[in-house]
Structures are given as C-alpha cells and as structure tokens.
C-alpha cells in the first residue's frame, strides 16, 4: 500500500506540474501576442499624455512634444535653405 500511495502522490505532483507549466505557457503566449504588445504600448503612450487617475490631459508633456516637433521641423527647414 505504501508504494501505491507514493505512486499516486507522484502522479498527482506530475499532473500539478503539467497544469502549472500549461498555465505559464498560456501566459507567455498572451504576453508575446502582437495585439497585446500593441495594446500595452498604446496604453503607455496615452498615459504619458493623459493622467490615468483623473483623465485630464498632461499639458506639460503635450507642450514638450509639440515643442520638439516644431524644433525638428524648423531644423529641417533651416538646413534645407542652407543647402540650397
């Protein structure tokens, strides 16, 4: 009987390990899914410009980004005029 108990205990442990591995693989597949990655990145970018707690826009980050865009466009215009 003791050996039967050990075998059934071992079988139970193996089955539990299989279930944990299957769950881990499912989680990894979900995290590596392109849709999930895109969703995470979009949420991250939105959180940079909108406060997730209040829903209010973060004007300081918006103004910084707008300033960078204007600066880059101005740089391209100036370089283009100098090259001509």
Buried (B, 14 or more C-beta within 10 A) or exposed (E): EEEEEEEEEEEEEEEEEEEEEEEEEEEEEEEEEEEEEEEEEEEEEEEEEBEEEEEEEBEEBEEEEEEEEEEEEEEEEEEEEEEE
